[in-house]
């Protein structure tokens, strides 16, 4: 989904073993969770790690039955493509890692995928939405969420048809995610004859202050923000303090409980498109939430659900390439198996048999999900996220 600041804070990575087996044992299968485990976007990293961890815990017994220990290792990418480069090389060098779940930021996923390409180390992203990621012909990269293109089209339709807006001031957080999402939106607004008086970038406090003054002068109907919740909340609060009452709308970078913690009451009325959405919107949400809360003593966000499904696809693919007591498969074999794996939607009354939460999971030839969901959400006056519209996105429609 996403791409964040490029500054390097130095490479710091952490390993997290689930104590499912000893480190370095023969026959040990490792998968890695990669995300921003610390810093401003640590909420996203925690959800990726926890969703993956839950799937690993549940599948550990099946792997032991095949004669292999299953271990999760996690890496902190700091939401930085610069930090991701040496981290990616570290992961690639560990031959026991057969799959990676992550990243959140599109710039990080791009670095990981490029580094993993020679060995075909499989990468499934639960949150990276930049359209270009599936345009490289990579056979080892897949994602379980819809791309930015779908969000930009849906947002423009909503602004023109439901909000009846005539002018939209567009702000990006100066990232590949924010820039890509904003450009797609602008192109679609122009097709609908909606005026865009300005398109600017803002990520620092000084830039946000300058943009706030520009918005006041332009007096638009809508302020659209392409970026993540940390900058988005700052911009929203600055606008409201200055008296700007325009509707505030954004993409799935705002889809986090952390956004409301930062925005407070100013979050009321905010609209956002999201490839994630509330956990309660899924058919077997109750069971997943129960398991998640038992494991981590907190409520899950939508990203953890997608990470869980991504991890289960990865683990099913690895199991399909394992023979009992046999050698580990090659990374290329796992990547090929991931692309062929198809998890059915779960509508059974016996939800204990479910291995997917977000519906059927399967991938097109370019790594896009065959069928994904896009929501338009709005925070109520009580700051409750409410579904305003649901759209189904198919891989075929993205061509």
C-alpha positions in Angstrom: 0.0 0.0 0.0 2.4 2.2 0.5 5.5 4.0 0.4 7.0 6.2 3.0 9.9 8.5 3.7 13.2 7.4 2.2 15.6 8.6 4.9 17.7 6.0 6.5 17.7 5.6 10.3 20.2 2.8 10.1 19.5 -0.8 9.7 18.0 -2.4 12.8 16.3 -5.7 12.5 14.8 -8.0 15.0 14.1 -11.7 15.0 11.1 -13.2 16.6 10.9 -16.9 17.1 7.6 -18.5 18.0 9.4 -21.2 19.9 8.0 -23.8 17.5 11.3 -25.3 17.1 15.0 -24.7 17.6 16.9 -22.2 15.5 19.2 -23.8 13.0 17.8 -27.3 13.2 17.8 -29.4 10.1 14.4 -29.4 8.4 13.4 -26.0 9.9 11.2 -24.0 7.6 11.2 -20.2 8.2 8.9 -17.5 6.8 9.5 -13.9 7.5 7.2 -11.0 8.3 8.5 -7.6 7.2 7.0 -4.3 8.1 7.5 -1.1 10.1 7.8 -2.6 13.6 8.9 0.7 15.1 8.4 4.3 14.4 5.4 6.3 13.3 3.8 3.4 11.3 4.5 0.7 13.8 0.8 0.0 14.1 0.9 -1.4 10.6 4.0 -3.5 11.3 2.4 -5.0 14.4 -0.7 -6.1 12.4 1.4 -7.8 9.7 3.5 -9.6 12.3 0.5 -10.7 14.4 -1.6 -11.9 11.5 1.3 -13.9 10.2 2.1 -15.2 13.6 -1.4 -16.5 14.1 -1.3 -18.5 10.9 2.1 -19.9 11.8 0.9 -21.0 15.2 -2.1 -22.8 13.7 -0.1 -24.6 11.0 2.9 -25.6 13.1 1.5 -29.0 13.9 0.9 -29.8 10.2 4.5 -29.0 9.5 5.8 -31.1 12.4 3.7 -33.9 10.9 5.8 -33.5 7.7 9.0 -33.6 9.7 9.7 -29.9 9.8 9.7 -27.2 12.4 8.0 -24.0 11.4 9.4 -20.7 12.7 8.5 -17.1 12.1 11.2 -14.4 11.9 10.3 -10.7 11.8 12.2 -7.8 10.4 11.8 -4.0 11.0 11.9 -2.1 7.7 11.3 1.3 9.3 8.9 2.1 6.5 12.1 3.0 4.5 13.2 1.8 1.1 16.8 2.8 2.1 16.7 0.7 5.2 15.0 -2.1 3.2 18.0 -2.7 0.9 20.5 -4.2 3.3 17.6 -5.9 5.2 16.5 -7.6 1.9 20.0 -8.9 1.3 20.0 -10.3 4.9 16.8 -12.2 4.3 17.8 -13.4 0.8 21.1 -14.8 2.3 19.1 -17.0 4.8 18.4 -20.0 2.7 16.0 -21.5 5.2 13.5 -18.6 4.6 11.1 -19.9 2.0 8.6 -17.1 2.0 8.1 -13.5 3.1 4.9 -11.7 4.2 5.1 -8.0 3.6 5.8 -5.3 3.2 3.3 -2.5 4.0 5.0 0.3 2.2 5.1 -0.1 -1.6 8.6 1.3 -1.8 9.8 -1.4 0.6 8.0 -4.1 -1.3 9.6 -3.0 -4.5 13.1 -3.2 -2.9 12.4 -6.6 -1.5 11.0 -8.0 -4.7 13.9 -6.7 -6.7 16.4 -8.3 -4.3 14.5 -11.6 -4.1 14.1 -11.9 -7.9 17.3 -13.8 -8.6 16.4 -16.6 -6.1 12.7 -16.3 -6.7 12.0 -16.0 -2.9 8.3 -15.7 -2.7 6.8 -12.4 -1.4 3.1 -11.8 -0.6 2.1 -8.3 0.4 -0.9 -7.8 2.6 -0.8 -4.0 2.1 1.3 -2.6 -0.8 -1.0 -1.2 -3.4 1.2 0.7 -5.9 0.0 -0.3 -9.3 3.6 -0.7 -10.7 4.4 -3.6 -8.4 2.6 -6.1 -10.6 3.9 -4.7 -13.9 7.4 -6.1 -13.7 6.6 -9.6 -14.8 7.7 -11.0 -11.4 6.6 -14.6 -10.8 7.5 -14.4 -7.1 5.5 -11.3 -6.1 1.8 -11.4 -5.2 -0.6 -9.3 -3.2 -3.9 -10.0 -1.5 -5.3 -6.4 -1.8 -6.5 -4.3 -4.7 -4.1 -1.7 -6.2 -4.2 2.1 -6.0 -5.8 2.3 -9.4 -9.0 0.8 -8.1 -9.0 3.2 -5.1 -8.5 6.3 -7.3 -11.3 5.4 -9.6 -13.7 4.6 -6.7 -12.8 7.8 -4.9 -13.4 10.0 -8.0 -16.7 8.4 -8.6 -17.8 8.9 -5.0 -16.6 12.6 -5.0 -18.5 13.4 -8.3 -21.6 11.3 -7.8 -22.3 11.0 -4.1 -20.6 14.2 -2.7 -21.5 16.2 -5.8 -18.3 18.2 -5.4 -17.1 20.8 -7.9 -13.5 21.3 -6.6 -11.0 19.1 -4.9 -7.7 20.2 -3.4 -5.3 17.3 -3.6 -2.4 16.7 -1.2 0.2 13.9 -1.3 2.6 13.0 1.5 5.5 13.0 -1.0 5.7 9.2 -1.2 5.3 6.8 -4.1 2.1 5.6 -2.6 0.7 9.1 -2.0 1.9 10.4 -5.4 0.6 7.4 -7.3 -2.8 7.4 -5.6 -3.2 11.2 -6.0 -2.3 11.2 -9.7 -4.8 8.4 -10.4 -7.5 10.4 -8.5 -6.7 13.6 -10.4 -6.9 11.9 -13.8 -10.3 10.5 -12.9 -11.6 13.7 -11.5 -10.7 15.5 -14.7 -12.7 12.9 -16.7 -15.7 13.8 -14.5 -15.2 17.6 -15.0 -14.3 18.1 -11.3 -11.9 21.0 -10.8 -8.5 20.4 -9.0 -7.3 23.9 -8.1 -4.0 22.6 -6.7 -2.0 19.5 -6.2 0.8 19.8 -3.7 3.1 17.7 -1.5 3.3 17.9 2.3 5.0 15.8 4.9 6.8 18.1 7.3 5.1 20.4 9.8 6.3 23.5 7.8 4.8 22.0 4.6 1.5 21.2 6.3 1.3 24.8 7.6 1.9 26.2 4.1 -0.7 23.8 2.5 -3.2 24.8 5.2 -3.0 28.4 4.1 -3.3 27.4 0.4 -6.4 25.3 1.2 -8.0 28.2 3.0 -7.4 30.5 0.0 -8.8 27.9 -2.5 -11.9 27.1 -0.4 -12.5 23.7 -2.0 -15.4 21.4 -1.4 -13.1 18.4 -0.6 -9.5 18.1 0.5 -8.1 14.7 -0.7 -5.1 13.4 1.0 -2.9 10.6 -0.5 -0.7 9.2 2.2 -0.5 7.5 5.5 -2.2 8.1 8.8 0.6 9.9 10.6 0.9 12.8 8.2 -2.9 12.7 7.4 -3.9 13.2 11.0 -1.5 16.2 11.3 -2.9 17.8 8.1 -6.5 17.2 9.2 -6.0 18.8 12.6 -4.2 21.8 11.1 -7.0 22.3 8.6 -9.7 22.2 11.3 -7.8 24.5 13.6 -7.6 27.0 10.7 -11.3 26.9 10.2 -11.4 24.7 7.0 -14.6 22.8 6.9 -14.1 21.0 3.6 -14.8 17.3 3.5 -11.5 15.4 4.2 -11.0 12.3 2.2 -8.1 9.9 1.7 -7.0 6.4 0.8 -6.3 3.3 2.8 -3.3 4.9 4.5 -5.9 6.3 6.9 -7.4 2.9 7.6 -5.9 2.3 11.0 -7.1 2.8 14.6 -3.9 4.8 15.0 -5.4 7.5 12.8 -8.2 8.2 15.2 -5.9 8.2 18.1 -3.9 11.0 16.5 -6.9 12.9 14.9 -9.3 12.7 17.8 -12.7 14.3 17.3 -11.5 15.9 14.1 -11.7 12.4 12.6 -15.5 12.7 12.5 -16.8 12.8 9.0 -13.6 11.7 7.4 -14.1 9.5 4.3 -11.6 7.0 3.0 -11.3 4.3 0.4 -9.7 1.1 1.7 -8.7 -2.3 0.5 -8.7 -3.4 4.1 -11.8 -2.2 6.1 -13.1 -3.3 9.5 -12.7 -7.0 10.5 -16.4 -7.2 11.3 -17.2 -6.9 7.6 -15.9 -10.5 6.9 -18.1 -13.6 7.1 -16.0 -15.4 9.7 -14.8 -12.3 11.5 -16.0 -13.5 14.9 -13.8 -16.5 15.0 -10.7 -14.6 13.7 -11.3 -11.9 16.3 -11.7 -14.4 19.1 -8.4 -16.1 18.2 -6.6 -12.8 17.7 -7.7 -11.4 21.0 -6.8 -14.6 22.8 -3.3 -14.5 21.4 -2.5 -10.8 21.6 -5.0 -9.3 24.1 -6.1 -6.6 21.7 -8.6 -6.1 18.8 -7.3 -6.7 15.2 -7.3 -4.2 12.4 -8.0 -5.1 8.8 -4.4 -5.4 7.9 -3.9 -8.3 10.3 -6.7 -10.2 8.5 -5.0 -9.8 5.2 -1.6 -10.8 6.6 -3.2 -13.9 8.1 -4.7 -14.9 4.7 -1.4 -14.1 2.9 0.5 -16.3 5.4 -2.0 -19.1 5.0 -1.5 -19.0 1.2 2.3 -19.1 1.7 2.1 -22.0 4.2 -0.3 -24.0 2.0 2.1 -23.5 -0.9 5.1 -24.6 1.1 3.2 -27.7 2.4 2.3 -28.6 -1.2 6.0 -28.7 -2.1 7.1 -30.7 1.0 7.4 -34.5 1.3 7.3 -36.1 4.7 10.8 -36.1 6.0 12.1 -35.0 2.6 14.4 -32.0 1.7 13.2 -28.5 1.7 11.8 -27.3 -1.6 13.6 -24.6 -3.6 12.4 -21.0 -3.5 11.4 -21.2 -7.1 9.3 -24.2 -6.3 7.5 -22.3 -3.5 6.9 -19.3 -5.7 5.4 -21.5 -8.4 3.2 -23.2 -5.8 2.0 -19.8 -4.4 0.9 -18.7 -7.8 -1.1 -21.9 -8.2 -2.6 -22.0 -4.7 -6.3 -21.2 -4.3 -8.0 -20.8 -0.9 -11.8 -21.1 -1.0 -14.1 -18.6 0.6 -15.4 -19.7 3.9 -19.2 -19.9 4.3 -19.3 -23.0 6.3 -21.2 -23.1 9.6 -18.1 -24.9 11.0 -15.8 -21.9 10.8 -13.0 -23.8 12.7 -12.2 -25.3 9.3 -11.6 -21.9 7.7 -8.1 -21.0 6.5 -9.2 -17.7 4.8 -11.0 -14.8 6.2 -11.2 -12.2 3.4 -12.8 -14.6 0.9 -11.4 -16.8 -1.8 -7.7 -16.1 -2.5 -6.1 -16.9 -5.8 -3.8 -14.9 -8.1 -3.7 -13.9 -11.7 -0.7 -14.3 -13.9 0.7 -10.9 -12.8 0.3 -11.5 -9.1 -2.9 -9.5 -8.6 -5.6 -11.2 -6.6 -8.3 -12.7 -8.8 -11.1 -11.1 -6.8 -10.7 -8.4 -4.1 -12.9 -6.0 -2.2 -12.8 -2.2 -2.0 -14.7 -0.2 0.6 -15.6 3.4 1.0 -15.7 4.2 4.7 -16.8 7.2 6.7 -16.2 7.9 10.4 -19.4 8.8 12.2 -19.8 11.7 14.7 -19.1 9.0 17.3 -15.9 8.1 15.4 -17.2 4.7 14.4 -16.1 3.5 10.9 -19.2 2.9 8.8 -19.4 1.3 5.3 -20.7 3.8 2.7 -20.1 1.6 -0.3 -18.7 -1.8 -1.3 -17.1 -2.5 -4.7 -15.7 -5.9 -5.9 -12.5 -5.6 -8.0 -11.5 -8.3 -10.4 -8.0 -8.8 -11.8 -9.5 -8.7 -15.3 -11.0 -5.2 -14.6 -7.5 -3.9 -13.8 -6.1 -4.6 -17.2 
